[in-house]
Amino acid sequence: MFKNKKTILFFILVTCCCLVACNHDDPTFDPALLIGKWVSGTEYYRYDADGTGATWDTSDDVSEEEAQPYTWQFNEETNRLTVLHQMEMGGVIPKSYTVTNLTENLLQYKDQYNQSFTYNRVR
């Protein structure tokens, strides 16, 4: 099947690389770490323990009291954060993100277009 040692070594190397690349474990994040207030520039998100929250942008002269409400869910198996924004005129706008980092002070995720977002916890 294989004519020389170089071909065999190349095949083994490629197989090992594929196994390593395919067998990495995705990190899992504790959804309890989401609870609280997060900021990126002038954009704020507040995640409440009951699966509700609010978002506002101070550059639009919107305060927390005037914030847009949403509900949220976090799937620990897929690291998928789903936010359902409730519109003032009725209806819901769903947004889905893949969380890439979640610590006590840092929240990072990507949307379906691979755009990254980074938030810091407000103390």
Backbone bond lengths (Angstrom), bond angles and torsions (degrees), N, CA, C in turn:
res aa  C-N    CA-C-N  psi(-1)  N-CA   C-N-CA  omega(-1)  CA-C   N-CA-C  phi
1 M - - - 1.443 - - 1.532 110.80 -
2 F 1.338 118.18 -51.39 1.464 121.45 178.10 1.527 108.72 -104.20
3 K 1.333 116.31 136.99 1.461 119.89 -173.17 1.527 113.49 -90.71
4 N 1.351 117.15 -22.90 1.457 116.56 -179.63 1.523 110.60 -150.66
5 K 1.316 114.29 170.38 1.472 120.92 -176.99 1.517 112.19 -65.83
6 K 1.328 118.42 -33.89 1.459 121.18 179.58 1.527 110.95 -62.87
7 T 1.302 116.47 -40.34 1.464 120.62 179.07 1.525 110.29 -65.37
8 I 1.304 116.97 -41.97 1.470 121.53 178.92 1.524 110.05 -64.23
9 L 1.319 117.52 -46.36 1.461 121.08 179.51 1.523 111.05 -63.06
10 F 1.325 116.96 -41.47 1.462 120.45 177.74 1.525 110.50 -61.56
11 F 1.317 117.60 -44.56 1.461 122.03 178.71 1.534 111.12 -60.91
12 I 1.313 117.58 -43.57 1.473 121.93 178.92 1.521 110.19 -64.15
13 L 1.330 117.74 -43.59 1.460 122.28 179.95 1.528 110.97 -61.96
14 V 1.325 117.06 -46.11 1.464 121.27 179.52 1.527 109.96 -63.29
15 T 1.305 117.93 -42.94 1.465 121.76 179.10 1.523 110.99 -61.95
16 C 1.323 117.14 -44.86 1.469 120.87 179.06 1.526 111.05 -62.93
17 C 1.325 117.21 -43.01 1.467 120.40 179.10 1.522 111.06 -61.92
18 C 1.314 116.45 -41.80 1.469 119.94 178.57 1.523 111.28 -63.93
19 L 1.324 116.81 -41.43 1.467 120.02 179.56 1.520 111.36 -64.99
20 V 1.313 117.09 -42.78 1.466 120.64 179.00 1.520 110.32 -65.01
21 A 1.311 118.16 -44.37 1.464 122.01 -178.79 1.515 111.58 -66.58
22 C 1.306 118.18 -35.90 1.466 121.66 -176.24 1.516 112.97 -84.64
23 N 1.310 118.47 -21.42 1.460 120.94 -173.14 1.521 114.21 -102.30
24 H 1.343 118.27 15.40 1.459 118.53 179.04 1.530 108.98 -74.18
25 D 1.301 115.08 145.27 1.461 120.32 178.40 1.516 109.32 -92.23
26 D 1.340 116.08 127.85 1.457 119.97 174.20 1.524 108.09 -71.15
27 P 1.310 117.27 142.63 1.465 118.65 177.95 1.525 110.70 -66.57
28 T 1.299 115.55 152.45 1.464 119.91 173.62 1.518 107.14 -112.69
29 F 1.322 114.76 145.46 1.451 120.44 -176.14 1.518 109.73 -121.57
30 D 1.311 115.93 146.21 1.454 122.84 178.24 1.521 108.90 -82.42
31 P 1.346 118.56 114.36 1.462 120.10 -178.34 1.531 113.17 -62.29
32 A 1.322 117.77 -19.57 1.467 120.64 177.48 1.529 110.96 -63.40
33 L 1.336 116.91 -24.59 1.460 120.19 178.57 1.527 112.25 -69.31
34 L 1.342 117.13 -19.20 1.468 120.13 177.74 1.525 112.65 -68.77
35 I 1.317 116.87 -29.68 1.459 121.88 -173.36 1.529 109.80 -59.45
36 G 1.321 114.94 124.35 1.455 120.30 179.55 1.510 111.28 135.06
37 K 1.315 115.03 -167.51 1.459 122.57 -175.72 1.527 109.16 -109.86
38 W 1.355 116.05 134.37 1.453 122.70 -177.51 1.525 109.57 -126.26
39 V 1.329 116.84 149.39 1.468 120.97 -178.68 1.529 110.50 -137.87
40 S 1.338 114.43 143.54 1.450 122.89 170.39 1.518 106.47 -139.28
41 G 1.315 116.71 105.94 1.463 120.61 -174.39 1.517 109.98 65.50
42 T 1.339 116.98 -114.27 1.470 121.47 179.47 1.522 111.90 -107.54
43 E 1.343 116.61 4.65 1.467 121.92 -178.02 1.534 110.14 -97.41
44 Y 1.330 115.33 128.48 1.460 121.86 -177.96 1.525 110.83 -118.63
45 Y 1.328 115.38 144.48 1.461 122.90 170.12 1.519 107.43 -130.66
46 R 1.331 115.55 136.46 1.460 120.36 174.36 1.527 107.49 -120.77
47 Y 1.327 115.85 120.54 1.458 122.62 177.83 1.524 108.07 -102.62
48 D 1.329 116.32 119.78 1.468 121.36 179.49 1.527 109.72 -98.15
49 A 1.328 116.51 153.81 1.459 122.52 -175.61 1.526 113.35 -62.95
50 D 1.328 117.93 -22.60 1.468 120.55 -177.94 1.535 113.04 -87.52
51 G 1.331 117.89 11.02 1.464 121.37 178.65 1.513 113.87 84.07
52 T 1.317 117.00 12.88 1.458 121.15 174.63 1.523 108.09 -110.52
53 G 1.309 115.89 174.90 1.452 119.66 178.19 1.509 110.35 -175.66
54 A 1.322 115.13 -173.31 1.458 121.12 -179.55 1.525 108.64 -152.93
55 T 1.340 114.92 150.63 1.453 120.22 177.60 1.521 109.27 -133.68
56 W 1.328 116.32 145.06 1.451 121.40 178.89 1.525 109.05 -154.41
57 D 1.330 115.02 160.81 1.458 121.34 -179.35 1.524 107.34 -130.63
58 T 1.315 116.16 114.94 1.466 120.24 -177.16 1.524 112.06 -67.97
59 S 1.350 118.57 -20.81 1.472 119.28 177.06 1.530 111.24 -70.67
60 D 1.331 117.12 -19.17 1.464 122.04 174.97 1.526 111.03 -93.74
61 D 1.336 115.82 11.84 1.463 122.50 -178.91 1.530 111.33 59.08
62 V 1.332 115.47 40.23 1.460 121.99 177.80 1.526 107.40 -112.54
63 S 1.322 116.06 130.53 1.462 121.45 179.81 1.529 109.94 -100.34
64 E 1.305 115.90 172.78 1.466 120.98 179.01 1.530 111.08 -59.97
65 E 1.330 117.45 -35.48 1.461 121.45 179.96 1.537 111.86 -65.90
66 E 1.333 117.06 -23.97 1.470 122.46 -178.99 1.534 111.90 -103.24
67 A 1.310 117.12 10.37 1.457 122.61 -171.34 1.527 113.26 -64.25
68 Q 1.340 114.94 154.80 1.464 121.81 176.04 1.532 108.28 -81.04
69 P 1.333 117.14 125.28 1.464 119.52 -179.52 1.534 111.70 -77.76
70 Y 1.313 115.06 156.18 1.461 121.36 174.13 1.519 108.92 -152.82
71 T 1.315 114.60 165.15 1.459 121.02 168.91 1.525 106.25 -114.67
72 W 1.317 115.73 156.48 1.457 119.58 -178.22 1.517 110.99 -142.20
73 Q 1.337 114.26 154.24 1.463 122.81 175.48 1.518 107.65 -139.81
74 F 1.332 114.98 147.27 1.455 119.48 177.50 1.520 108.78 -128.93
75 N 1.334 116.52 125.06 1.455 122.31 177.94 1.527 107.51 -98.52
76 E 1.331 115.82 111.14 1.465 120.62 -176.63 1.522 113.20 -67.93
77 E 1.326 117.57 -27.45 1.468 120.61 -178.93 1.519 111.84 -71.46
78 T 1.333 117.00 -34.85 1.464 120.75 -176.75 1.530 112.96 -110.02
79 N 1.335 117.11 -4.38 1.466 122.95 -175.28 1.528 111.17 59.13
80 R 1.315 115.78 29.89 1.466 122.25 -177.88 1.519 110.02 -92.86
81 L 1.340 115.66 122.23 1.456 123.09 175.99 1.524 107.35 -104.40
82 T 1.323 116.71 121.35 1.456 121.77 178.56 1.515 108.35 -112.84
83 V 1.327 115.53 126.47 1.464 122.46 -179.81 1.530 107.37 -118.53
84 L 1.335 116.51 124.69 1.460 122.11 179.64 1.524 108.14 -108.81
85 H 1.337 115.84 99.18 1.459 121.95 -178.50 1.527 109.48 -76.13
86 Q 1.328 116.42 126.06 1.465 121.26 179.24 1.524 108.70 -93.37
87 M 1.327 115.06 118.87 1.456 121.25 -176.10 1.527 110.94 -81.57
88 E 1.320 115.58 145.39 1.457 122.40 -178.91 1.531 111.84 -60.60
89 M 1.322 116.98 -37.22 1.464 122.31 -178.47 1.525 111.85 -85.69
90 G 1.316 117.53 5.10 1.458 122.43 -177.31 1.511 110.77 103.29
91 G 1.287 115.63 157.11 1.456 121.33 -179.96 1.511 112.50 92.85
92 V 1.320 113.42 169.35 1.460 121.45 -176.59 1.522 108.53 -132.94
93 I 1.321 116.43 139.22 1.467 121.84 174.39 1.531 107.37 -113.11
94 P 1.351 116.09 110.83 1.472 118.63 179.35 1.529 110.93 -83.42
95 K 1.317 115.83 140.29 1.464 121.88 173.75 1.524 106.57 -133.84
96 S 1.315 115.24 138.98 1.454 120.66 -176.70 1.523 109.63 -127.24
97 Y 1.327 115.44 137.43 1.457 121.85 -176.72 1.529 109.80 -135.33
98 T 1.311 116.03 153.60 1.450 121.78 171.07 1.518 107.92 -104.62
99 V 1.314 116.43 117.13 1.463 121.37 179.93 1.522 108.33 -72.74
100 T 1.322 116.31 127.54 1.459 122.05 179.77 1.525 112.54 -106.89
101 N 1.333 116.38 -19.72 1.460 121.05 178.47 1.525 108.34 -157.77
102 L 1.309 116.46 131.57 1.461 121.54 177.03 1.514 108.04 -146.63
103 T 1.331 114.57 111.06 1.459 121.12 177.46 1.524 108.00 -126.59
104 E 1.294 116.51 -174.58 1.461 121.84 178.12 1.531 111.87 -58.46
105 N 1.340 116.50 -31.39 1.468 120.30 -173.76 1.523 115.38 -121.74
106 L 1.327 118.40 -4.89 1.455 121.05 -173.80 1.524 111.32 -135.16
107 L 1.337 116.14 133.40 1.461 123.38 175.51 1.520 107.49 -127.29
108 Q 1.326 116.42 122.40 1.457 121.20 177.28 1.521 108.81 -132.05
109 Y 1.338 115.37 137.29 1.457 119.25 175.50 1.514 110.36 -151.25
110 K 1.348 114.90 167.62 1.465 122.39 179.45 1.522 108.35 -124.56
111 D 1.330 115.27 147.08 1.457 119.31 175.53 1.533 109.27 -92.43
112 Q 1.342 116.23 -176.16 1.464 120.07 -176.74 1.521 112.75 -67.48
113 Y 1.328 118.05 -13.26 1.463 122.03 177.15 1.527 111.91 -97.08
114 N 1.333 115.81 9.65 1.464 124.18 179.31 1.532 112.79 68.37
115 Q 1.338 117.07 19.49 1.464 120.67 174.61 1.526 108.31 -79.58
116 S 1.311 116.75 132.15 1.466 122.23 -177.61 1.520 111.82 -94.08
117 F 1.330 115.39 146.27 1.453 123.16 177.66 1.531 107.36 -131.15
118 T 1.329 115.80 139.02 1.455 121.05 179.56 1.515 109.28 -130.74
119 Y 1.340 116.18 130.23 1.463 123.19 179.41 1.523 109.18 -128.21
120 N 1.313 114.76 148.29 1.461 121.78 175.28 1.531 108.48 -114.39
121 R 1.332 114.61 144.80 1.462 119.03 179.76 1.521 110.06 -68.59
122 V 1.329 115.50 138.33 1.463 122.02 176.06 1.519 107.29 -88.43
123 R 1.299 116.48 129.33 1.483 120.77 179.80 1.494 110.35 -102.92
